Amino acid sequence: MSQALSLFSKDLTEIVANQAPSVVEVDAGHRRGASGLVWAEGLILTAAHKLLRDEDIQVGLDGGTRLPARLLGVDHSTDLGLLQVDRQDLRPVAFRTDTSPRVGELVLALARPGKTVRAALGILSTVSAGPWRGPGGASLERYIESDISGRVGFSGGLLVDAEGLGIGLNTGGLIRGASMTIPQATLARVVASLQAHGSVRRGFLGIAAQPILLEGAAKTVAASDRGLILVRIESGGPAERGGLLVGDVILSVDGQGVGDLRELLGVLDETRIGRAVPVRIMRAGATLELPVTVEVRA
């Protein structure tokens, strides 16, 4: 048993040593420190809630070298920030892409809130079967949570599996009290948007709405028990131009049901900007469908 434990311990130290150069310190004004990970040559990903300033940002590398970093963009809904440094020899994280993470897997959380790398051992406690919608409308390819509690400076760090491959970026900034990991597929999608636009663009209809429960005849007509009732429509906005009226109940947008505001935000993603999408509504006891062109949220 002692020999097995010794080999296991050696494997863990090798995983940490191999991934340590890809985990960096990020100093952007947060007094408790933050970590980041090398995404590609010259690109650093970190947790957006740790970026308290957009200038005078410093990145600390393995070995103690410190570099100035430029903020390329942030997406607060996924709690991701993208930095650029003038250094092309950094080692990007090697991510696993062939298999999905599973509950019960052994994992290591790596961080560098100071000059040295830190590590914590745990297991994956929750992995959703499919996409997850965050409180701010963010879409993650899956919800991943470990039993490694939110340790100081671990936001922006890396979660790796027992083979030493990256699973995603750790953050305590999406849900209070939860140590979540943003999966590699989400990171890739957000990085592409931040590089292109400095933000993740989201759609806009120009409405204020509240969830409503449908009962009786209304439920039968709508073929749904949920919807969003329009309480305000912006003058000259997409909804007004599309013919929507205050009091209409939105049942679906582009074929997807919208029973609460989180679902609506999820539908209005970057792929629908500039498109005329069908909005199914209930008005005066009947349903109809109107095309509404989605605009970019300012």
N, C-alpha and C positions, 0 to 999 in steps of 0.2 A: 504493500500500500504506500509506504513512504517513497519508494522509487517512482511509482505512478504519479504521486503528488509532485515530486521533484521535476519529472518530465513535463507535467502540466504547467507548473510554475515557469519553467524555462520557455515553454511555448508562448506563454503570456508576455514574458519580457521581450521575446523576439518580435511579437506583434507590435508592441509599443515602440520598440526601437525602429522598426521598419516604417511605421506610419508617423512617427514623431516629426520628421522634417516637413510633413504635409499639414501639420497643425501649428498655427501661429498665434501670437499675442496680438490683440487689437486694442489700442489705446485711443478712444474717441471721447474722452471726458467722463466716462462712467467710473465712479470711485471704486466699484467692486471688481473691476477688471472684466475682460471678455476675451473670447477665443475666436478664431477664424480658421478656415481651411482653404488650402490651395486648390482652386477649381481647374485652372489652366495656367499656361505661362503668363505671368503678370497679373492674374486675376485671383482675388481673395473673396470668399463668401463669409458672411458673418450674420449675427442676429441683429435685426434692425433696431430693436428696442435698446440695444447697447450703444447705439450711435447718437450721442447727445450733442454732437457738433458735426458740421459737414466740412470743416477745414481743420488744418493742423492735426490730421489723423496720422498715427504712427503704427507701423506693423513690426512686431518683434519676431525674428526668425530663430530657428533652431541654431544654437551656437552663440546667440546674443546680438547679432547684427540687427539694427533698427533702420527701417526705411520709411520715408514719407509716403503716404497713400492718398490717392484722389478718389472721391466718392463718385461712382458712375450712376448710381440710382438705388432707390429703396422701394420695397413693396411691404407696407405695414400689415396688410391682410395676411400675408404668409410669413411675416417677421423676418424678411431676408434683405440684406444689404450687400451691394457689390462694390468692391474696391479694386483699384488698379495701382500696381507698384511697378517701378522701373527696374525689373529684375526678371530675366527670361530663363534662369536656370533652376527655378523652383520646381519641386516634384509634386505634380498633381496627385490627389487622392485616387487610389485604385478602387473603383466601386464594383460590387457584384451586380451582375445584370441578368444572369441566367436563371435564378430561382427567386421566388418571393420569400420574404422573411416569415417565420412561423413562431407562434407562441411557444415559449419554453426554451428557445435558443439561448445559449450563453453569448453575452455581448460585453464589449468593453467600451466605456465612454472615455474619450481622450480630450484633454483640454490644455490650454496654455494661457492661463490668466496672468502669468508672470514670465519670468525668464525660463523656467523649466516646465517640461510636460508633466501633466498629472493624469492618473488613470483610476477608473472605478469599475468593478466587476459586477454584473447583474444578469438578469434574463429579460427577454421580451415578454411583457405581461399582457399586451393587447396588440392585435393586428387586425384591422378591418378587412373584410372580404373584398371591398371595392372602394370607390371614391368616397371622400369625406368632405363635407362642407363646413368651413369654419364660421365663427361668429360674425366676422366681417365680410363674409361672402367668398372667402378664399376657397379654392378647390385644390385639395391634395389627392394624389393618386391613391393613397390609402392612409389610414390613421395608424400610427405606430407609437407605442408607449412602452418604456422599460420601467423596471422597478428601481432604477437608479435615481434617487431623489434629486431635486434641483440644487446641486452644489454650487457654491460661489464660483463664478468664472467659467462654468461649463457651457453656458449658452454660446452658440456659435461653434462649438467643438464637434467632434466626429464620433459617431457610433460605428463600431466595427464588429464583424462576426468572428466566430471561432477560427475561421480560415485567414483572418487578418484583412478582409476586404470591407470596404466602407458600405454602410447601409444608408446613412443619411446624416444630416446636420441636426444637432440637438438644440432645443430651445425651451426655455421656460416662459416665453413671452406670448404664446398663443392662448393657452388656457391656464388660469391661475392654479397653482398646485400640481400641475401635470408636467412631467418631464417627457415632452414629445420629441419625436424625430421626424424631420421633414425628409421624405424619401428622395432618392436620386432622380427619379423621373420628374418630380415636381421641381427640384433644383434646376434641372436642365431647361425646363420650360420657362421658369422665371428668369434665369440668367439670360436667355435669348431675348426676352422682352426688355430687360434692364439695359442690355447692350444696345438695343435698337432704339429705345425710346426714353430711357432713364426712369421708367416706371412700367407697371403692368397696366395696360389700358383696359378700361372697363366701360361697358355700355351704359347708356343713359336714355330714359324715356321721358323725363320731365314730369314726374308724378309724385304725389304723397299718397300712401295707401295704408290700410289697416287690415289685418286678418279678420275674416268673418266666417262663422259656421253657418252652413246652409241646411235648412230643415224642411220637411214636408214637401210641398209642390216644387219649391225652388231647388231642393236637392235632386228631385226626380228630373226636372228639366235640365239642370246643369250636369247631371250624371256624375256629381261630385258633392262631397259634404264640406268642402273648403274652397276659399277664394280670397281675393284681395279687393276690398271696396275702395274706390278712388275718392279721396276726400279733398284733393287739390290737384289741379293740372296747370303746369307752367305755361304762361302765355307765349305762343310762338314755338313751343317745344315740340318734340317728336310726337307725343301722345295727342296733343291738340291738332296737329296737322294730319294725324292719322284718323281723326274723327272720334276719339274717346271723349267721354263726358264724365263730370263729377257724378258719382252715384253708380256708375258702371261697376260690375264685379268682374275682375280678371280671373279667368279660370285656368288658362294656359298661355304660354308664350312659346312659339315655334314648336308646338306639340308637347311641351313639358309642363306638367301641372305646377302651379305656384300657389300653394296654400299659406305660405308665410314669406316674409321679406327676405329671409336667408335664401330660400329657393329662387326668388326673383333675381337676387344679386348673382346667384350662380348661373342662371340662364344668360344674363347679360354679360357674357365674357367677350374677350377680344375677337373671337371668331365671328361674332354677329355684328360687329361695328360696321356701319355702312350698308347693311343688308335690310331689306324690307321683310320683316318676319310676321307671320300670322299671329295675331293676338285674339284669342277666343274669349268673349265676354258674355255676361248675362245682363240684359237691359229690358226693363219693363216686362219681366216674366218670360222672356224668350232669349235664345242664344244666337249670336252672330259672330262672324270672324272678320277682323279688319287688319289690313297690312299697315305696319308701323315701321318706319326706318329708324334703326338704332343709331344714336350718335355717340361720340366719345364723351365720357364724363370729364368735365373740366377739372 
